[in-house]
């Protein structure tokens, strides 16, 4: 991705816009004081996944004020705002609402001081470390602009404020709660995400896979414990688990096509409690990333095969075989940008913002449950795009190398919020008119 982004580093981010763009640009600019105030309020008062009650109420109120028919409590805390404006396509525009269990360290005057307890029972600080506050502010800005220009488009807008993106549950919860049956079913779906790997105001897009399948896998390795001085009387699960970790590396290097992206990461290895005791159990926690169903199957099947094979080689009896658990609730499917919508929308972005502000990026191995809205019905055209948030001075100081900058989910991540919000609002309205606009 870095190679694709580097050429943008030295380019100006505010080229002259076409005359037709001036009206929208001016309207967005005039709305920025209000949107900035909303952003700062949302940033200072984040809520954890599936607990976004106050956040949802704020967005619902804004949508009602803009003239939408609003329903709350969809998928627990989700908001659905509908505006019908004659015949035509049905466009879903989505923003995610949840913050992260991160203690903010940005030093902002409106930094979050919130503490809360997650659904898992863990108490921590809470921060919008992934930029969902900019997503929501731009969602409100987009709703306002499209409501004010109903003479320019025909069709139906379904704008949703989605809970629980960070735990991969919100989109599914809304779909399970009748998003496509209780409300107009979309023909198109659009979203954006702020980027810590692009200069502020730059738009990034991809065609095809945009974000990865994400699987979480637990491996409980069972052994026979005993005294550390007498290892011959035991079956050491730490040694076996270590061999499993090493063997798992061959899945990507030797079993997946070298041109097909894949990741198997062991994020946690826990075993034992004392120097001279050989534990009877070790636990490995894995994240597994892929873009296609075929590669995903190779990885998941391969993990199960390697774990069992290594256990047999270590002499583990059948009744002590390791247990491999794929955590289905944590699965997030790949997000696919369909070709027709992505290509046409990228052309509109280039026309409005100029070629120097629109870059084609490589897909990333991060996860994003926006892909579920397309997966629920593959006939739905779908696109998620990036809006750069790195201030130009920081980008230049880092030489255009995102690895030298705070990433998404960092307690230090501070996007250039006003630029993200204004760019995203203008881009979302442009994309919406590309779907719903009158000839």
N, C-alpha and C positions, 0 to 999 in steps of 0.2 A: 504494500500500500504506500510505503514511504516514497518509493521511486516514482509512483504515479503522482504524488502530491508535491514533490520538491519544486517542479517548475513554477508552481503557483506562488512560491514564497516571495519572489522579487517583483511581482506584478501589482499594479495599482488595483485597489479594491473598489473604486468608485468612478467608473467610466461614465461618460455622458449617456443618459438613457434616451431611448427614442421618445419623440414627442408624445406618442400615445401612452407612454408609461408615466408621464408627469402627473396626471390626475391621481392615479392610484398611489404613487410615491408620496405625493403631497398629503393625501388623506391619511396614509399610514403615519407619516411624520407628525401630523397634527394630533394623532391619537396616542403618540408615544408617552407623553407625561402620565396619562391615565394607565397605560399598560405597564409602564415602569413601576408605578406605585403598586399595582396589583402583583407584579413579579416580586417586589421586595417583601410584600406581605406574605406571599406564598413561601418565599425563601426563608423568612424568619419563623414560619409556623408550619414546618413539614409534618406529615403524618406517615406512619409505616404502612406497609402493604396490607390491603384489605381492611384498613382502619381509617380510610380517608373521608371521614364524616364531615368535618368542617370544611375541608378543601372542596369536596363535592358540592356542598351547599353554596359556596362562593361562586363556583362555575355555573351551577344551575341558575342562580340569581342573574348572572351576567347574560346567559342565554335567553332567559325569559325577558329581560329588559330589551334584548335585540329583536324580540318578536317570535322566538321559537316556541313550539309546544314541547314542554320539558317533562321528562319522567325520571325520577330518582330511584335509588335502591335497586338498580338492575345489576345482577351479579354481585349483590351485597351492597356496594357503595357506588356503583357506576351510574353515570348520567347519560341519558339519551335525549338529544335536542333535535326536533324534526321541523323542517320548513318545507312545505309543499308550494311549488311555484309553477304550476302548469305541467304539461306532458314533457317527458324526456327521461334521461338516465337518472339513476339513484346513486348518489355519491356519498360514501362514508368518509368522514374526516375524523381522525382519532388523535387524542392526546392522552398521555399516561400521567397519573397523579401522585404516585407514591414516592416517598423519600427512602433513604437508606439508613441502617443502623451504624452511622459514622459520626464521630465527634468532630464538629467543624473546627478547622484551624486556619480559616482564610483571613481573619482579621477584619472582615467587612463590618461596617457600623450596624448593618442589619443581619449579622450572622445569627444562625440558629443557636438557641440555648436550650432547645427542647430535649427532654428525655422521655423515653417511652419503653414499653415492654412489647416485644414481638409476639406473634402467634405461637412461636416456639418457647415462649416464656423467658426470653433473654432481655434484660433491661440494659439500655444503652442510650447514648446520645443519638440524635436524629438529624440528618442533613440531606438537602437536595444535591447530593454529590454527583448525580448523573444528569442534571440539567432539566429535570421534568418541570421545574418552575418556569423555565423559558418556553417549554412546549405548551404549557397551559396558557401563559400570557399570549402567545401567538395564536392559539386556538380561539381565545376570546377576540383578539384583533381580527382574525379571519371571519368569525361569525358576524361581527359588527359590519365589516366591509361588504360581505356578500348580502347581508340583509338590507344594506343601504343601496345596493345596485341590482335589485331584482329585475329591473328592465333589461339587464344585460344577459340574463340566463333563464333557462327553462328546465324544469325537472324537480328533483327532490333532494334536499340536503339532510343527511343523517349525521349529526356531529356527536361523537361520543367521548366522554371523559372516562377513561378506563382505570380501574384499580389494579393493584397487584402485579404490575409488569415485572418488578424486580424479583419476584418469586415464581414467575412464569404461570400464574394461576388466573390472572384477571380476565384475559381475553376469553379463555375457556368458560369462566364463570358467567360472563355476559352472554356468550353463545348458548350455554346450557339454560340460561334464564329466559330464552326466547328472543334474543336480539334479532334473528332473521324471521321470526314468526309473529311477534308482537308489533314489530315496526317494519317499515318498508325495507325489503331486502336489497342490498346494494348491487349495482352492476360494476362499480368501481370503488376502490378503497385507497386512501392516500394518508400518509403520515410523514413526519420528519423527526430527526434526532440531531441534537447539537453534537458537535465533534470537537474533541481535544486534539485532533490530528490535522486540522485545516485552519488557515488564517481566518480571522473573523470576517464574515460577509461572503466567504467563498461557498459555493454550493457543490456538493459531491454527489454523484449518483453511479449506480451500476445497473447492468441489465442481466437478468438471470438471478443466481444466488446473491443475496446481499448480506445475510447473516446466517449462522450455522444452526444445524441440529445440535441440541445440548442435552446430553444424558448424564445423570449422576449414578454411579455404581458403587456399592459397598461390597467389600470382600472381607469376610471374617475367616481368618486362617486359624484352624484348630491344631494344636499339637498335644504333646504330653509333657506337662511341666515337671520341675524338680529342682534339685540343688545345682547351682552353677558349677560346683566342683566336680560333679559327676554327670557330665553331659551325655555320656553313653547310656544312661538310664532314661533319657528323655527323647522326645521328638521336638526339636526346637522350632517353634513357629516363627521366630524372628529370622532365622536363617532361611526358612522356606519362603516367608513373605518377601525377603530380599531377593531371592531367586525369581519370584514372580514379578517383582518390579522390573528386574533386568530383562526378563523374557518378554514382558509386555512391550518393550521398545521395538521389538521386531515386527509388531503389527503394522506400524506405519512405515518402517524402513524396508520391510521385506514382503509384506502381504498386500499392501494397498498400492495401486498404480502410482508411480512417482509423480504423475501429472494430476493426481486427484488429491486435493487437500484433506488432511485428517490430523487429529490431535488426540493423544491419550496421555493425560497428566495425572500422576498420583499426587494429590494435594495434601494428603494426611497419612501418616504411618504411626500408629500408636500401639505400644506393647510394653508389658512389664512395669514394675514399680520399684525394684531394688537391684543393686549391683550383682548380688550372688544368688538370684533366683531366676531360673528359666521359666518364663511364663507359659501358660497353657493356651494362650490365645494372642493373636495380633490382628489389628483391623486396618485396612487400607480404604481410603476414600478417593474415588477417581472422578474426573470430569472427562467426558468423551465428546469430541466435536467432529462434525462432518457436514457435507452439503447435500448428499444424495441418500436415498433409502438404501441403495446397494452398498455404499461404503459404510453406512451405519451398521448394517447387518454384519458385514465382514468384521468390524471392530467388536461389536457386542458378542457375536459368536466366538470370535477369537479369544476374547478375555475369558469366557467360560472354559474354553478348551485348554488354554495355557494354565489356568489355575488348577484344573483337575489333573492335567498331565504332570505338573511340577509336584503336586501332592503325592501322586502315585510314585514318582521317582524318589521322593523322600521317604517312602515307606509308611505313609499315613494310612491307617486302616480305613475301610469303607465307612465305618460309622463315625469317623472323625474327619471326613472330607470337608474342605472349605465350603462356605456358603457364599454364593454370589447373588446379590440382590440389586436388580435394576429399579431405581426409585422412580416409578411411573409418574407420581405427582410432581416431580421436579423436571420432567421432560418438556423441552421447548422445541417445536419443530422449526426447520429452516424457514427463513423469510425469503420469498422469491419475488423479484421484480419482473412482472410480465413484460414481454418485449414491446408490445404495441403501445401500452400506456407509458412505459419508461422512456421509450425512444421519442414519442411525440411530446411528452412533458419536458424532456431535456432540451428539445429544440425550442420550446416556448421559453424556457429559462435562458437559453443562450440569446434569443432574440431580445428579451427584456433586460437582462443584466450584462450582456456582453460575454464573448467567448472566454475572456481572461478570468471571469468570476465563476465559470462553470467547468468542472473537471470530472472526467470519468475516473472513478476509483475502483480499486480491486475489492472484492467482497472481504469481509472480516470474519473472524472466528468467534466473535461475541454472539450472544443470544438475544432474541427479541420476540416476544410472543405476538407481535402484530401479524406475523405470518399465519396465525390461526384463522384470520378472517378470510384469507384466500383459500387456505386448506379446507375450510368447511364447505366451500363450493369453488372448485378450480375454474369455473367459468368467470369468476369475478376478476376483473383486471385490477392489479395491485402494484403499488409502488411506495417505498420508503426512501427518503433521500436525506443527506447530511447537510447541516448548515454549520460552517466553521465558527468556532468561538474563541480561538486563541488571539489575544491582542497582538497587533502587528509588531509592537516593540518586543514582546516576548518571543514571537515567532522569529524575528530577525536575530535576536540575541542567541537563540538556540540554533541558528543556521538552518532553520526549516526542518530540524530533526525532532519529531514528536517524542522520541525516547528521552529527550532532555527536558521534557515539560510534564507538569502534572497531568495524569490521565483521568478519564472518567472514573468515578468511584473513589478518587483521591480526596482526602480531607482538605487539600489545598486547591482543588479545582475551582477556578473562578472564570467562567466564560465572560466575554465582553457582551453582557446581557442585552443592552440596547441594540447592538448590531445584530445579534442573533434573532431577537424578537422582530425587529423591523424587516430584516431580510426574509425570515421565515413567513411572516404574515403576507408580505408581497408575493412570495413564491407560492404559498398555499392558495391565495386568491387566483394567481395566474394559472396554477394547475387545475383549480376548480373550474375556471372559465374554459379551460381546454376540454373539459368533459361536458359541462353544462351550457357553455356559452352559445348564444344565438348567432346564426350566420351573420 
